[in-house]
Amino acid sequence: MNEELQLVIATTEESMGAAVIHLENELAKIRGGRASVNMLDGILVDYYGSMTPLSQVANVNTPEARTLAVQPWEKSMIDPIMRAIQAANLGFNPTNNGTMIICAIPPMTEERRKQMVKKAKEEGEHAKVSIRTARKDANDEVKKLVKAGLPEDEGKEGEAKIQTVTDAFTAKVDKHLEQKEKDIMTV
């Protein structure tokens, strides 16, 4: 296979892989049946006047399946962290015992579970659109190579390989979505 064609395929695989990694990160933020430290990703805390990610001012862990514990590195940060968690509107009310913040994760209602599944499917569709866009861009590059002198049969072979890669990454997205839906719907 032509070296330029191999480069196009490798670049396509890389961008499709990036779409899957982005999907994994987004799905980690969607609440499932149990507590996860990723639930607090994206929360910014007012740390002496600058907005700082929670993970940079406190240690977050899950001592139990339905509990998050946030251990601030400075005792003075308890109140700003509590305000930031409440402002994030995640559906749970933090409490503190003087040294750490504890978030009891309430069980989700059936309706809320369905909303979370719908949100997960939306993220999956975004990933699939990115994958299809990468396929289209790669096929356009192959057509340019054919116009520039690449044999037409090699161009067809390259397009077939690109479709195989696309199918593989789409299957990965479907697998991630199926796993997340199972996780969300498990009571």
Secondary structure by P-SEA (a helix, b strand, c coil): ccaaaaaaaaaaaaaaaaaaaaaaaaaaaccccccccccccccccccccccccccccbbbbbccccbbbbbbccccaaaaaaaaaaaacccbbbbbcccbbbbbcccccaaaaaaaaaaaaaaaaaaaaaaaaaaaaaaaaaaaaaaacccaaaaaaaaaaaaaaaaaaaaaaaaaaaaaaaaaacc
